[in-house]
Amino acid sequence: MEKKFGVKMLALCGMLAALCAVLGFLAEITDFQTVKVSFEGLPVLIAAILYGPLAGMAVGGIGTTLSQCLGKYGPQITTPLWILPYFVAGLVVGLMTMRKKYRCKQCNQLVSVIKKTGRPLSCCGEFMKPYSYTMFDYFKIITVSEILITIINTCGIYIASKIQGWYHPGIITGNLLIRFFIMVAKIFIYAFIVPILIKVISKIDNNQYQ
């Protein structure tokens, strides 16, 4: 049973990594100077929420490595700078959501346990019910992820401009407001899409996470 679940989990993570790579390829169409509309973070979020930090890092790392190395620019000395944001986002989101929460229907007490070792908990004479994440919970998780990606990506652009001399620092600073609005728009889009995808993939994988 564990082996079967492991194979299915690996297959789904592989699909998410492939999706991350495809979204990375598509993002190159919108690549203009230091501004790019990319949805690579979506599969990373889903993997990290469903399977934890290792899966999040793997999907983010493998997916963006493929899109960077096989894209129009190919592998370069600065390639790790564009992989790092999604790798870190997968780690942080996975750590944020690796504890499964339970709530008592009687006293409303909320308890969290590690997903892999968590056992049914009892309170007020009955088992506590699994706590389903609300839209606000997802919103907080997604906001943290997108802020991390935007900050690390912006730092990467600045470092790349120093190494390769592609962008003047003034252009990077001038585009910060545009990048901020893109980040905010993606947060709201993800907050709507992620809960739906989590439920769909959970049913496919027979995962009890909601």
Phi, psi and omega in degrees: 000317179294321181295317180299315179297320180296318179296317180295320179297315179297320179296317180293321177295324176297319177295320179293322177294320178296319178297320177301318179294316180297316178296328176294319177298314182296328181295336181294339178295325182266005184290113178223111182054243182258012182246130179211134176266108185233140177245025179300332184289343183297308178297328179295316178302311184297315180297317182293320181291317184282320191238357175101182187296323180296316178294319179299316179294320181296312180296315179295316182291311182291314182300311181287330175297316178297313182294326180285315185285330181259359180283187186291337180270335180071177180292135179222176180296334181268359183307317179302334180295330182270344177275324186305316183303319183281330175296313180294318179299319178297320178295309185293314179295321177298319178292325181292328188247008184285348177264127179272134185259145176232143179235138177277129182288339183276304185256359177068016179291138180248125181234143178237143178224158176297134185305314187290330184248000183292136177243158180307132181255149179241149179203139180058032174085004179214164181292143176281144181272144176302138181271122178272133179298138177272171177300324179293322177300313178298320181300318179295315181298314182295321180299314178301315181299312183290325177295317178300312181299316182294316181294311182295322179296318179296318176297322178297319178297318180296316179296318179297324179294329178284323182284313187253348179067029183284315186240141173284140179307330179295324178292319179299313180294320182294332181268002182300320182295319178297316179297323179296315181294323176297318179299314181297317179298318180294324178300314181290323178295313180296322181299333178275320187278317188303312180301324180293314181294323178299316180294319181295311182292326178298322179291320178297319185268359185058031180273134182279359182291135179236000000 
